[in-house]
Amino acid sequence: MPLIQVKSSVTAPEKEVVESLLTTLSAHLAKHLGKPESYVMTALESDVPMTFSGTFDPVCYVEVKSIGNMSAAQTKAMSQDFCRILNEKLGVPSNRIYIEFADAKGYMWGWDSRTFG
């Protein structure tokens, strides 16, 4: 059930850019967590009014959630990778990207009329 959700102040990119971003994030998240990509969900919300450091320059807030325990090494590697991808695809500098990592308990995540715990 890994999820990566991106909120950004950038103007909505072309459909091809959005699809490339989301499929790239999906594959990379599955690889980082060692989970099947068939369970990975990605989302992008653009044109979100946001400030960071007191300015309206391009910015992203990213949430990464997964059942289990993400290690410090995993979150560090994901932070580097996802900041690079968001910079390449959306043009947001890595120092204007916050990423929140959250472990979820299986019984707190539903899917297909049941939970994972």
N, C-alpha and C positions, 0 to 999 in steps of 0.2 A: 503494500500500500504506500510506497514512497510517493510523496507529493512535493513538487517544487512550484511555488506560486510567485510570480514576479509582478510587482506594481511599480510603474514608472511614470515620470512626468513627460517622457518623450511623446511626440506626436505619433499616432498609430502608424507603424511601418507598413509597407506594401505586404500583401498576403504572402508572397513568397518568402519574405524576410521573417515574418511571424512563424510560418511553418518550419523554416530552417532552424530558427531559434528554438522552438519547442521540441522538435525532434532531436536536435543536438543535446539539449538539456536532459531529455528523457534517456537517451543512450548513456550519457555521462553519469547521471544519477544512478542508474541501474548498475553500471560498472563500479562506481565508488562504493556502493553498498553491498555489492555481490548478490543482488536480488534480480529476479526475472523482470525484464522490461515490460512484460505483459501486465504487470501490476502497477506500473509507474503512471502517474497523472501529472500533467504540466498545465500551467495556465499563465496567461499574460493579460494584464490590465494596463492599458496605456492611457495617456492623456489625464493622468491623475494629478490634481493640483497638489504639489508637494514643495517643501523647502528643505534645504540642508545647509547648515552653516550660514543661515540667514539669507540665502539666495535662492532664486528660482532656476538656477542652472540645472541641466539634466541630472536626474537622480533615480536610483532604484532602491526598493525595499523588497527583499526576497525572504520567503519562508520555506524552509526545508523540513518536512516531517517524515518520520519513518517509525515503524514498529521495531523495537529492539533498542540497542545501546550503540549510539555512534561514538566512536573514540575520538580523542583529541587529534590524533593523526589523520583520521578520516575528515573531520570538519576543517582542519587546516588545508588539506589537499582540495577539498570541495570549494572552499573559499577562494583559493588561488584559481582553480579551474573555472568556476562560475563567473568570477569577476572578469577573467580574460574573455570568456564567451560573450558576456553582456557588453563589454567594451567593444569587441569586434562587431557584434550584430546590431547594437543600439547606439554605440558611440558614447556611452556613459563611462566617465573615468572611474577606475577602480576605487579611488578615494572618495567617491560619492555613492558607494553601494554599501548598504548594510545587509547582512544575512543573518537571519535567526534560525538556529537549528533546534529542533524539538523532537525528543524521543516520545513515542506514544505507546501506551499499553495496549495489547491486542484487544482486550474487551472494551476499549474505549473507541474503537474504529469499526464501523459497520460497512458491509459490502454484501451484495447479493442476498439480502434478507437475513443475514447473520452477522456475527462479529468474528474478528480474528483471534479471539481469546476464549 
